[in-house]
Each structure stands twice: as structure tokens, then as C-alpha cells.
Amino acid sequence: EIEREKSDDAADTTNTWTVALSLDLGQLGWVHAKLQLRRGLLSTTLWAEQANTATLAERHIDSLGKALGAAGLEMNGIRCHHGRPVEAPIAKAGGPLIQVSV
């Protein structure tokens, strides 16, 4: 799911872009991600449904942040949780694989 949010404040012309995705990583289980880009800063939240996957992601989260920074992205934070986001965007059989909202 890709979404662009406009500020309700007419003086604020900044858009916030949000990308939410879910990946089935086989034995690692489902991993969900929400990335928000606002004013050039990227905030990233990951959720791993399996506890061992969440632990593994936490162990390597600093490396991921550094890699994203090395790719030219300014990070505003990156974190990982065990569980699922409230609204996990999982593709349903026969449904769209990508959903875009503008």
C-alpha cells in the first residue's frame, strides 16, 4: 500500500509518503514494514510475527539503518516489534499484489 498524506494546514505544503508492505519469508514467517517519508526523513517500523525473527531483526537493525543511510536516505528512526501491525497489508488470493492510494 502506498499513500500520500497532505497536511490539513494550508501553509504546510509538505507531503508525507507512507509505504506499507508484508512479506512471507518462508521459515522466518511474515514480516510487515511501514516506511514514512516526511521532509526528507525516513521513519521505518518492522513487525515480525515470529519471535525468533523479531530477535534476529533486532540484532541487525543497526546494520539496516546504516545501509539505508549509505543509500542516501536520512533516517529518522528504525525499530522492530514482535507481532503484527494493527492493519497488516497481506495480499489476498486473487486480489491485488500492490495497492496504491493518492
Legacy VTK file of the C-alpha trace (Angstrom):
# vtk DataFile Version 3.0
C-alpha trace
ASCII
DATASET POLYDATA
POINTS 102 float
0.000 0.000 0.000
1.359 3.431 -0.950
-0.283 6.554 0.410
0.339 10.291 0.188
-0.973 12.364 3.057
-1.372 16.124 2.707
-1.304 18.412 5.699
-4.601 19.976 6.797
-2.669 23.196 7.370
-2.857 25.248 4.142
0.506 26.875 4.964
2.203 23.465 5.219
2.857 22.155 1.707
4.793 19.127 2.950
3.511 15.726 1.922
4.035 12.563 3.894
4.501 9.405 1.856
3.761 6.080 3.517
4.560 2.623 2.167
3.232 -0.462 3.966
4.080 -3.966 2.872
4.007 -7.544 4.065
6.421 -10.279 3.040
6.094 -14.021 3.593
9.694 -15.062 4.242
9.074 -18.790 4.431
10.583 -20.270 7.595
11.077 -16.768 9.024
7.333 -16.130 8.731
5.557 -12.901 7.883
7.414 -9.607 8.201
5.493 -6.350 7.853
7.010 -2.929 7.256
5.790 0.641 7.356
8.044 3.327 5.902
7.180 7.024 6.179
8.985 9.789 4.319
8.373 13.341 5.525
10.582 16.330 4.810
13.325 14.053 3.525
13.463 11.933 6.690
12.620 8.226 6.624
10.967 6.520 9.604
10.803 2.727 9.442
8.888 0.260 11.603
9.116 -3.513 11.164
6.927 -6.202 12.708
7.933 -9.872 12.689
5.201 -12.371 13.520
7.652 -14.983 14.816
9.586 -14.176 17.991
12.861 -15.619 16.652
12.566 -13.469 13.521
11.927 -10.356 15.623
15.024 -11.163 17.695
17.085 -11.660 14.529
15.816 -8.368 13.072
16.614 -6.507 16.304
20.129 -7.925 16.236
20.710 -6.485 12.747
18.585 -3.328 12.862
21.585 -1.007 13.222
23.139 -2.518 10.089
19.893 -1.956 8.197
19.764 1.666 9.314
23.380 2.200 8.238
22.726 0.562 4.849
19.701 2.794 4.248
21.784 5.810 5.247
24.588 4.727 2.905
21.993 4.523 0.115
21.366 8.242 0.618
18.346 8.158 2.929
18.267 10.339 6.036
16.920 8.187 8.831
14.507 9.471 11.449
14.419 6.150 13.262
14.093 2.446 12.699
12.555 -0.091 15.063
11.271 -3.640 15.118
8.433 -5.250 17.074
7.279 -8.813 17.604
3.726 -9.278 16.304
1.687 -7.612 13.587
0.691 -4.049 12.847
-2.955 -3.248 13.506
-3.686 -3.348 9.766
-1.223 -5.693 8.078
-1.495 -5.343 4.281
-1.490 -9.014 3.284
-2.390 -9.747 -0.345
-5.439 -11.968 -0.576
-5.685 -14.747 -3.151
-6.944 -13.250 -6.389
-6.539 -9.704 -5.038
-4.032 -7.037 -5.976
-0.419 -7.542 -5.052
0.106 -3.777 -4.911
-2.400 -1.211 -3.663
-1.778 2.494 -4.291
-3.673 5.386 -2.648
-3.061 9.038 -3.569
LINES 1 103
102 0 1 2 3 4 5 6 7 8 9 10 11 12 13 14 15 16 17 18 19 20 21 22 23 24 25 26 27 28 29 30 31 32 33 34 35 36 37 38 39 40 41 42 43 44 45 46 47 48 49 50 51 52 53 54 55 56 57 58 59 60 61 62 63 64 65 66 67 68 69 70 71 72 73 74 75 76 77 78 79 80 81 82 83 84 85 86 87 88 89 90 91 92 93 94 95 96 97 98 99 100 101
